[in-house]
Amino acid sequence: MEYKLDEIDLKILRMMQDNARINNAELARELGMAPSAVLERVKKLEQKEVLLAYYAKINPIALNQKMLSFIFIKVDEIIGDERTGRLLAEIPEVLEVHDIAGDDGYLIKVRTQDSLALVHLMRNSLSKIDGVISTRTIIVLQTVKEDNKIIVPVSLD
């Protein structure tokens, strides 16, 4: 799909990424445009699947999900077979699933309450998936930066 974004689209994306709760009137005021024109642009960005979703960022500690881990998963599936990836994505504690190059087939990002919950997840979810040969877990001691924002350039020239 070709996106063909102009500088105004990029400004809208930057502003919405910084504050997904920004309203149409505020966007229009910041851009010096009519609210109807801005609303039309936002709807087009959604239709083109440039804007995929709107999120609230929740503090995981407030929900007692204090442990962050990354798990490399070695699988015996054929390259391009996404069956294991889809099964991993169904596990609620799994935040991200990446099909990666190298010895391991997948890298997943997992949030759990503590190490016991992580062990429970590995024994009762990961080990039940056919094709998983082994796992290698990295436990995060401290997070310096965690952000899902992507760089939105000023122009695409």
Buried (B, 14 or more C-beta within 10 A) or exposed (E): EEEEBEEBBBBBBBBBBEEEEBEEEBBBEEBEBEBEEBBEBBEEBEEBEBBEEEEEEEEBEEEEBEBBBBBBBBBEBEEEBEEBBEBBBEBEBBBEBBBEEEEBBBBBBBBBBEEEBBEBBBEEBBEEBEBBEEBEBEEEEEEEEEEEEEEBEEEEE
